[in-house]
Amino acid sequence: MFNKLRLCALSFLIGSTLMLTSGQAAEDKVIAKVGDMEITSANLADAQRDIGARFANIPEERRKAALLDALIDIIAVSELAEAKGFGDEASFIARMKLLRQRALHNVYVSKTISEKITDAEVKARFEEATSKIEQVRARHILVKTEDEAKEIIKMLDGGADFVELAKKKSTGPSGPNGGDLGFFGKGQMVPEFEKAVLALEIGKYTPKAAKTQFGFHIIKLEERRKAPPPEYNSVKAKFRQIVLRVKYGDLIRNTREKLKVEILDENLKMPK
């Protein structure tokens, strides 16, 4: 099972993969020469995918010229390196092997996964995720000490009205409104409060106050409802990334199962 550290590594590799699918192939015409070497528009398009992000702050009308200038510099200096024989050094050959492996990895993921993701798959993932999002509406009475909270719970157990007690006893800004917090979803409240309210049944209040950095909360759950989903097009790219990560994870698991992967250094093993 993939843990968070591995997912971080996958997101880095997948990020590189997505670069391979951006835009259409450029018309391949010669646009410059370095000595006898020709630079084509396809070469410039490759450079754009690899290092184009570095030129994001350059005005758009000058960006391609700046990119071409950088590409010429790279080629010119690489010729000097070739003349010095640096390309034959073992360390360079090992580096090129790794770069080739990474490029092949990216091409494979792009052609077998990224390019084949359909709108229907993305929409299905969106609908599955948003159908599970719930909001709750709650009231609370906030007090400074646990003893105060225990006294209020005794009063509620004795039949006192929650709304009236909130108006009289709560130190929170919602007190005058009967402690009403309105609707909120997971992650919008501090963890201790969220855990307490999500454990309640509708109409029930916490038998023990929930302690947070704000004080002690007696919480009553009023309603549960399905949260209104976000507009699909505004989150489509995010859900496409989710589909891509899931498919990539499946690919890696299946591939590793077929290979003999052995990590000899115990300190380099991923935590499970």
C-alpha positions, 0 to 999 in steps of 0.5 A: 500500500502506497504511503504519503512519502511515495505519493509525493515521489509519484507526483514529482514524476507525474508532473514531468510526464504531463509536460509531454502532453502539453500542446501539439507537435510544432511544425519542424522547420529550421529556425537557426544554426550553430555552426553546421548544426541546425535548430528546428522548431521541434527542437525549440518546442522540446526546449520549451517543455523542458526549461520553458518555465524558467522564462515565465517572467519574460514578456510573452513577445520576447519569450521564444527568442530568449528560449532560443538564445538559451538553447543556442548557449546550451548547444555551443557549450555542449560542443566544447564539452564534446571536444574535451571528451567529457561525453566519454567519462563514466560519470557522464554516461551514467547520468545519460543512462538515468536521463534516458530512463526517466525520459522513457518512463515519462513517454510510457506513462504519457502514451499508456495512461495520461493520453488515454484518460477520458472525460467520463473517467474524470467525471465519474471520479468527481461524482464519487468524491462529491457524493460523499461530502457531508455538511453538518449544522451545529450549535455550541455553548463555549465556556472557559472552564470544565467545571462550568461545562459540567454544570451546563450539561447537568442543566441540559440533562435536567431539561433546560433549553440549549438555545436559551442556555447558549444565549445566557452562558456562551462566551463565543460570538455565536452565543446571542444567536443561540450558539448556531454555527450554521453549516460546515464541512470536514476540515473547517473546525479544529480537530477536537471540535470536529471529532466531537460533533461528527460522533453525535446523532441529530438532536443530541449534545455532547455528554462531555465538553470538547476541549479546544484552544478556545475553551470547553464546548458543549455541542449539539448536532442539528442537521446533516446534509449532502454538501453542494458540489463545486462547479465541475469545470472549476475542479476538472483538472484536479480530478484528472490529476487524481485519476492519473495518480491512481492509474500510475500507482496501479502501474507501479504496483503491477510492474514492481510485482513482476520484477525482483526489487531488492533494496540492500541498504535498510536505511533507504527502504520506504516506511510502510 
